[in-house]
Amino acid sequence: MLVVGGMVAATLLVERLAPYRRHAGVLVAGIAAVWQLQTLRILVESYEDILHPLRDMLGSAFAMGPWVAFVAGVTLAIKR
């Protein structure tokens, strides 16, 4: 994620890399989505109730990072 974050920062700061901004956004959104799905899968295996893992994913400060990355990736993907 650090490498991808550096790539996103480069597309925002260096004007000639701006055409790659959407690609970077899609990549970030995809990585964040896979990260969240994997986290949900692991949490579901450890609990019997499906709502408990979802509450953990939405309420935990640690779990907010992938959500923020997902929103940022989608924003980059739709930004002109």
Backbone bond lengths (Angstrom), bond angles and torsions (degrees), N, CA, C in turn:
res aa  C-N    CA-C-N  psi(-1)  N-CA   C-N-CA  omega(-1)  CA-C   N-CA-C  phi
1 M - - - 1.447 - - 1.523 110.53 -
2 L 1.328 117.32 -31.16 1.464 119.01 178.95 1.528 111.35 -65.17
3 V 1.315 116.82 -39.54 1.464 120.61 178.35 1.525 110.20 -65.77
4 V 1.315 116.59 -44.49 1.458 120.42 178.89 1.527 110.10 -65.62
5 G 1.327 117.71 -39.44 1.459 121.00 176.04 1.521 111.97 -61.73
6 G 1.324 116.82 -39.69 1.459 120.63 175.80 1.518 111.67 -64.43
7 M 1.323 115.84 -38.50 1.453 120.14 177.65 1.533 110.80 -64.87
8 V 1.325 116.52 -41.74 1.465 120.41 178.05 1.526 110.25 -63.92
9 A 1.323 116.89 -44.08 1.467 120.22 178.51 1.522 110.52 -60.82
10 A 1.320 117.43 -38.90 1.463 120.77 178.83 1.526 111.05 -64.92
11 T 1.332 117.24 -38.85 1.468 118.78 179.25 1.520 111.78 -69.13
12 L 1.315 116.88 -25.66 1.464 119.96 178.36 1.526 112.36 -82.88
13 L 1.329 117.12 -30.89 1.455 120.75 -174.46 1.524 114.07 -95.03
14 V 1.312 117.19 -33.75 1.464 121.59 -178.33 1.534 107.99 -99.93
15 E 1.298 116.20 117.81 1.465 121.20 -172.53 1.533 113.48 -64.77
16 R 1.311 118.60 -34.43 1.468 118.91 -178.23 1.539 112.42 -74.83
17 L 1.340 117.58 -10.98 1.465 120.82 174.46 1.522 112.09 -93.48
18 A 1.318 117.48 0.67 1.472 122.18 -178.39 1.532 113.42 -56.86
19 P 1.349 120.45 -34.59 1.467 118.63 178.61 1.537 113.53 -62.52
20 Y 1.311 117.18 -20.04 1.465 120.75 -179.85 1.519 112.76 -91.45
21 R 1.317 117.00 2.65 1.464 121.59 -177.13 1.524 111.63 -61.40
22 R 1.313 117.18 -43.14 1.472 119.93 179.95 1.526 111.57 -65.10
23 H 1.312 116.78 -39.16 1.468 120.09 178.36 1.527 109.94 -62.85
24 A 1.312 116.22 -42.83 1.462 120.34 178.80 1.522 110.49 -64.30
25 G 1.323 117.54 -39.68 1.460 121.09 178.28 1.516 112.55 -63.45
26 V 1.321 116.18 -42.86 1.469 119.92 177.96 1.529 110.34 -64.49
27 L 1.321 116.43 -39.78 1.461 120.30 178.52 1.531 111.28 -63.35
28 V 1.318 117.04 -45.03 1.469 120.74 178.94 1.523 110.55 -63.65
29 A 1.327 117.76 -45.70 1.461 121.03 179.89 1.532 110.88 -62.51
30 G 1.321 116.98 -39.69 1.466 120.42 178.39 1.518 112.59 -65.61
31 I 1.323 116.80 -44.56 1.461 120.21 178.84 1.523 110.44 -63.23
32 A 1.336 117.26 -43.34 1.462 120.78 -179.94 1.528 111.17 -64.75
33 A 1.326 117.63 -39.05 1.464 120.54 178.99 1.530 111.11 -65.37
34 V 1.323 116.53 -43.66 1.469 119.93 178.26 1.528 110.32 -64.50
35 W 1.330 116.52 -39.37 1.466 121.45 177.97 1.535 109.78 -59.99
36 Q 1.324 117.47 -45.74 1.457 120.74 -179.42 1.528 111.41 -67.02
37 L 1.311 117.53 -40.12 1.465 119.96 177.77 1.523 111.41 -63.75
38 Q 1.312 116.96 -41.10 1.462 120.63 178.34 1.526 110.58 -65.61
39 T 1.325 117.03 -41.69 1.468 120.46 177.70 1.516 110.26 -62.55
40 L 1.323 117.75 -44.50 1.454 121.29 178.83 1.523 110.63 -61.85
41 R 1.321 117.07 -42.05 1.467 120.31 179.90 1.519 111.24 -61.78
42 I 1.317 117.13 -43.52 1.467 120.96 179.11 1.517 110.76 -65.28
43 L 1.325 116.95 -42.76 1.461 120.25 -179.96 1.523 112.03 -67.21
44 V 1.319 117.84 -37.67 1.463 120.69 179.50 1.522 110.37 -65.21
45 E 1.320 117.15 -36.40 1.464 119.99 178.27 1.525 111.86 -65.75
46 S 1.334 117.47 -27.95 1.456 119.67 -176.56 1.530 113.13 -92.39
47 Y 1.331 118.13 -12.36 1.460 121.80 178.58 1.520 109.80 -123.97
48 E 1.319 115.93 154.87 1.456 119.62 176.54 1.521 111.73 -89.60
49 D 1.317 117.28 -30.55 1.453 122.39 -178.45 1.524 109.29 -90.83
50 I 1.341 117.73 129.23 1.470 121.01 -177.33 1.524 111.55 -71.64
51 L 1.311 119.34 -27.28 1.459 120.96 -176.98 1.522 112.38 -73.02
52 H 1.315 117.43 -29.56 1.467 119.75 -179.62 1.539 111.92 -63.55
53 P 1.337 119.96 -46.66 1.471 119.23 176.91 1.531 112.84 -63.55
54 L 1.322 116.78 -36.05 1.463 118.81 178.46 1.525 110.81 -65.38
55 R 1.325 117.01 -39.82 1.462 119.86 176.31 1.521 110.44 -63.94
56 D 1.312 117.67 -39.20 1.468 121.19 177.63 1.524 111.08 -63.81
57 M 1.332 117.04 -40.37 1.460 120.58 -178.79 1.523 111.87 -69.46
58 L 1.323 117.16 -35.53 1.458 120.28 -177.03 1.521 112.83 -86.59
59 G 1.333 117.42 -25.95 1.457 120.24 -174.16 1.512 115.50 -98.59
60 S 1.295 117.91 -16.32 1.456 121.17 -176.47 1.528 111.02 -81.00
61 A 1.321 115.52 138.35 1.470 120.11 177.29 1.530 109.81 -65.73
62 F 1.333 118.03 -34.55 1.458 121.48 178.86 1.525 111.11 -65.86
63 A 1.318 116.61 -36.13 1.462 120.62 -177.06 1.521 112.72 -79.39
64 M 1.316 118.10 -7.27 1.464 120.12 -179.67 1.532 112.04 -75.05
65 G 1.310 118.23 -24.64 1.462 121.53 -179.46 1.517 113.61 -56.80
66 P 1.338 118.97 -51.31 1.467 119.22 178.50 1.527 113.33 -63.33
67 W 1.331 117.21 -33.25 1.469 119.32 177.56 1.525 110.09 -66.09
68 V 1.329 116.42 -43.60 1.462 120.49 178.77 1.533 110.10 -64.25
69 A 1.327 116.70 -41.66 1.467 120.48 178.03 1.525 110.76 -63.25
70 F 1.322 117.21 -39.45 1.460 120.78 179.00 1.531 111.14 -63.03
71 V 1.325 116.06 -46.73 1.471 120.41 179.49 1.531 110.28 -63.78
72 A 1.328 117.16 -41.11 1.465 120.38 178.53 1.530 110.65 -64.56
73 G 1.324 117.33 -40.52 1.465 120.46 178.89 1.511 112.27 -64.90
74 V 1.326 116.70 -42.27 1.459 120.14 177.46 1.538 110.24 -64.29
75 T 1.329 116.31 -40.76 1.465 120.23 178.36 1.521 110.92 -61.81
76 L 1.325 116.62 -44.16 1.469 119.31 177.30 1.518 111.90 -64.16
77 A 1.324 116.46 -36.55 1.467 119.68 -177.51 1.527 112.13 -68.56
78 I 1.333 117.28 -30.76 1.463 118.92 -178.45 1.527 112.64 -98.41
79 K 1.342 117.15 -8.98 1.453 121.09 -178.77 1.529 110.13 -75.35
80 R 1.306 115.74 142.80 1.462 119.75 178.40 1.479 112.12 -92.81
